[in-house]
Amino acid sequence: MKEKGKNMVFLPPYRVLDLTDEKGVYCGKLLGDLGAEVIKVEPPGGDRTRYRGPFYHNEPHPEKSLYFLYYNTSKGSITLNLEHADGRAIFKKLVKSADALLESYPVGHLASIGLDYKSLRKVNPGLVMAAITPFGQTGPHKDYKASDLIVMGMSGYMQLTGDPYGVPVRFGDEQSHFAPSQYAAVAVTAALYHRDANSGKGQYIDISMQESLNTYCCTIVQEAGWTVTGQNIIRQGATSPWNFPSGLYSCKDGWIGMYVVTAEHWDALAQWIYEVTGNEEILEEKYRGGLLVRNPYIDVLEAIFLDFTGYLTAQELFYEGQRRGIATLPVNSVADLIADKQLAARDFWVELDHPVVGRLKYPRGSMYGEDIAPPRKAAPLLGQDNRRIYCDELGYTADELDVLRTAGII
C-alpha cells in the first residue's frame, strides 16, 4: 500500500485502461475508488454516457451528466479514436505501461481491429484484461445483443419480481450492470495479485452479464428447488403469501417493511396494535406463534394491521417497532436517504469538487476500513489527461498533439 494524505489506498501503482460503456463502467469506478489509476479512454467526441441524463440543473452538457459524474469518480480521461490505425498504434503504446484493461465491446470487435487479448499480450505479457458482455465470449448466444431488460429476463431475475398474478417486473435501475462489474473488479484484483505474487503473467477474464446476475440474485436457490420439485417458484410481490406480516405495507405517510418471525415478535406486535387501535381480536390465541401459524387468517389480520399502520407515520413505526424488538423499517425516498442519521454517522456522503458543476455529494459506497479511502476525486473533464499521458509519458510534442486532434485521432 502507498501513503496518500491521511489515508492509504489499496491498488497503486496499478494502471487500468477503461474502455467500458454502461455495462462495465462501475468496475472502473470500484478500482479507482480503491486507489488504482483508472484512465477512461474515450472517443474524441466523448463517451456516450456524457450525453445521458439526468443533467445538473437540467442543462444538457457533456460535463453535467449526473450519470457520468457518479460512475466515473476517481478516474482520469484521455481521448483516442480506436477505429483509426494511428489511434490503435497509440493505444498499444498505452498498453505497454498498463496493468489491466476493461472492455465491454461486442464479442469479436476488438479482434477485428487487432486489439484482442492475443494481440495485446504480445505487447504486454503481464496485462490483465476483463471483458464484460451480455452472454460471454463463447456459446450459441455470444453474438446476441441485449439490454438491461433482456439480461434481467434471461438471468431468471424477473421471474422473482412482481405480483404473483401479474407479469414479471424489471427491478429498478440497471441491475445487470452492477453484478458483472463487481465480479470483474474482484477478478482483476485477484489476477493482479496472482501475477505479482506467482506467475508474472496476465490473465484474460470473461464475464457474462447473464451468469453474473443469475448468481448475484440467488436464483440458484430457485433453480435448486426446480431440480427437486419440478415446479417454478412463483413471484411473491410486495408481501409473502406464507407468513404475516412479511413485506411492505402502507402507513400514514408512505410505506414500511415489517417481518415477524417468532412467537415473541408476534406477541410484541399484537400488544402494540391493541394499544394503538383498541382492537382486542388481535390478541386471540389462534394468531399466536411463529411462522405459518397465521396463514389461514391473513385476510382478516391484514385489515386489522392496515388500520393500525394508518394511524402512524413511517418514522413512528420504524423507531417504536425497533424499540419493541420488531423488524420494522421505512421505505426511504431519496430525501429520506439524504437526511438519514445512520448514513450521516458513517460518513456515507462524500463531497467532491468538480470544475464545472462544483461541489456535490456522492455516496462513498459500502467499502469501509481503517485504510480504505472514500472516492478521491470527481469525474474527469473530457480529455483532461491528454497532455500528461501523450506528451509527458509518450513523448509527443504539443504540435504533434494538435495534429492528432485535428486529424480526429485524439
Secondary structure, 3 states (H helix, E strand, C coil): CEEECCEEECCCCCEEEEECCCCCHHHHHHHHHCCCEEEEEECCCCCHHHHCCCEHHHCCCCCCEHHHHHHCCCEEEEECCCCCHHHHHHHHHHHHCCCEEEECCCCCHHHHCCCCHHHHHHHCCCCEEEEEECCCCCCCCCCCCCCHHHHHHHHCCHHHCCCCCCCCCCCCCCHHHHHHHHHHHHHHHHHHHHHHHHHCCCCEEEEEHHHHHHHHCCHHHHHHHHHHHCCCCCCCCCECCCCCCEEEEECCCCEEEEECCCHHHHHHHHHHHHHHHCCCHHHCHHHCCCCCCCHHHHHHHHHHHHHHHCCCCHHHHHHHHHHCCCEEEECCCHHHHHCCHHHHHCCCEEEEEECCCEEEEEECCCCCCCCCCCCCCCCCCCCCCHHHHHHHHCCCCHHHHHHHHHCCCC
